[in-house]
Amino acid sequence: MTVLDSKVPEGPIEKKWTKHKNEINLVNPANKRNIDIIVVGTGLAGGSCAATLAELGYNVKTFCFQDSPRRAHSIAAQGGINASKNYQGDGDSDYRLFYDTVKGGDYRSREGNVYRLAEVSSNIIDQCVAQGVPFAREYGGLLDNRSFGGVLVSRTFYAKGQTGQQLLLGAYSAMNRQINRGKIQSFTRHEMMDLVLVDGKARGIIARDLVSGEIERHSAHAVVLASGGYGNVFYLSTNAMGSNVMAAWRAHKKGAFFANPCFTQIHPTCIPVSGDLQSKLTLMSESLRNDGRIWVPKHSKDAEAIREGKLKPTELSEEDRDYYLERRYPAFGNLVPRDVASRAAKERCDEGYGVNKTGQAVYLDFKAAIERYGKEKAFISGHKNPGKEEIIKLGEEVIESKYGNLFEMYEKITDQNPYKTPMMIFPAVHYTMGGLWVDYNLMTTIPGCYATGEANFSDHGANRLGASALMQGLADGYFVLPYTIGDYLSDDIRTGSISTDTEEFEKAEKEVKERVQKLFDAKGKNPVDYYHKKLGKIMWDKCGMSRNIKDLKEALEEIKELRDDFWANVRVTGKEGTKNSELEKAGRVADFLELGELFAKDALERNESCGGHFREEYQTEDGEALRDDENYRFVSAWEYVGNPRDAKLHKEELIFENIELKTRSYK
């Protein structure tokens, strides 16, 4: 085991980033045009990074498996993006955003990176407004804010319920400008199959053209991985069905350490599972918790009657409802962090108070908000004694203006009108805080290989606060990596172009082709989805919202057995040298079957509860996460040595000089 150096600069935390920018090496503008950079993934992190690097003068190649960068999963982000602008005058600041993020992550993130994130957050809003992103505005024209979980201020900027889409269109337009200039070569419908190292440095990738099936070589002086998270290891998640871990995992197998794989976020407000044939879950934005109140029946007999269809939720009186988050966490109420809200929902359902047919759902109710907004709007309109119908009509109009597309989506999926009856929600896998280990410059343990956005581990600890994913992705892409990558590339100004006609590229391409052929050679009887579903069930049942030593040990064995069966009995239909979606899925699931084992190992060896990692053996008397700061105040960074269960642990000690370590409390 080695102790990892994060390369966070010395000095006061509010001056670290400025000091670092002043001291790192730069690349002359005339030399940038001779340097090539590959960016894998074109969501918010990758798209913003590619556009900025090209604007600086570098030659950029982008790769995405979608038919357009616009289809990256970032487009699905709904609720908003955080920034410490303090437009509301409610006491927000860079330090408060920093503090909330570290506390929300249960003190398992790196102070230096998180403060930098808070420091540049305001720049993101300015950048996006300049691009034309249509953020919501107040009556007077100023940008509006709303609240998200785990904070006591309103710092979330939003574009109705489609913030990710609008931000991605901004990054995409910046990319298109550079594509038009010839500074970005965009390779859509291409998937990274392997990372190529030359003399220990990342010098390119092997990619597969998903339309023609051709295996291609691409070289560069540095490679940036912005390929998102690995939530689909659970099969059912809010991620796009194509989201995968392939790029990050292939880099891991070439020497990039994988950090904290067991830190996974379960989002509390998702549409519940409806049946065994379901292949995806749908997120209902956390922004809904601004106005929606979460509850279950106070009496189990009422919950049972609702499950059997004998009682409607609207027929229950206020006295017979348990607003359990407001009861347990009065200071934050329905806006507690995601891990806290998710575990609370699970606890209520496990106790028999769940409300859908499976008993795995709670209510998110907007009745009180509709009445409150309706009275306010009527008063503003001069109606001092409005009737109930008018109040409800006006209130629904306000809710529609704030959350209309979310309500419409819910009704289309469930065939229930959330204006008239409470939404049913339940926690689901949404985001992964773990990822490739990176230093302060966002470089992995492979020189020249960088990771940004959800693909790295750096900013969110054991639990991400809502609206912080978009913030991190754009901070990394627009304002961090374009600075730090120059420090590495300054040594490459005399290197010249990197040839793909070398032994290293030939070997990597050969290994990729052999792996593809191995998938076809199995000629088994089971389709790829058969294995993905089985893996997902193991992960959810034994590595999900709560974990224990018995389940994790069983998961290790079951995943290994499933992986062995996969390679012996999977059936990949079609041919290699053509478009083949089954082959694409097979490669991704093969990686998930390896990652799943490392995930279980990481969860097994972290003998504490923190954030989204909840070990049943380690909890307080009232069921909250019980950290062990004396023995586990570190980042677990795993080195690949051949078999996931044999991965070698390296540690990065987490040092807290600006925040007091204490038990999280949202009460």
Summary of the structure (lengths in Angstrom):
residues: 667
radius of gyration: 24.6
end to end distance: 39.2
largest distance: 82.0
contacts: 2434
relative contact order: 0.16
helix: 45%
strand: 16%
